[in-house]
């Protein structure tokens, strides 16, 4: 193996740090998702969609914009929106200014479900994440996630 190839492979210590990071974030995500589902009947996917719509002008986004915002392929979003629409959380309609576009709007039930789910979810985020870290550790988490996002060419 060449020296360049050796440098391209993480060291044992780097792999230990990587695995701890991945396993911990996956566990944290699973616990938060489980609590969200049991406390609000919203899946984490529902919550992502409703969060994006809650931050949009008039709680409405084009489906293509929504897919890009939450990082999903359009087909995955379309299937999920169909299920959310059946539950009355969102409404889809043709875009008035684009015959091929679809507008996705959060319904009153969707907004109420989002509000009801947000309070316990934010409490859980505080309990499971914020309370586990000191202010200095939170600042370091912010630093390294900013560095990772920059390296991956993600918006801040």
HELIX and SHEET records of a PDB file:
HELIX    1   1 UNK A    3  UNK A    8  1                                   6    
HELIX    2   2 UNK A   12  UNK A   40  1                                  29    
HELIX    3   3 UNK A   44  UNK A   54  1                                  11    
HELIX    4   4 UNK A   57  UNK A   59  5                                   3    
HELIX    5   5 UNK A   63  UNK A   70  1                                   8    
HELIX    6   6 UNK A   74  UNK A   86  1                                  13    
HELIX    7   7 UNK A  108  UNK A  128  1                                  21    
HELIX    8   8 UNK A  130  UNK A  132  5                                   3    
HELIX    9   9 UNK A  135  UNK A  151  1                                  17    
SHEET    1   A 3 UNK A  60  UNK A  62  0                                        
SHEET    2   A 3 UNK A  98  UNK A 106 -1                                        
SHEET    3   A 3 UNK A  90  UNK A  95 -1                                        
END                                                                             
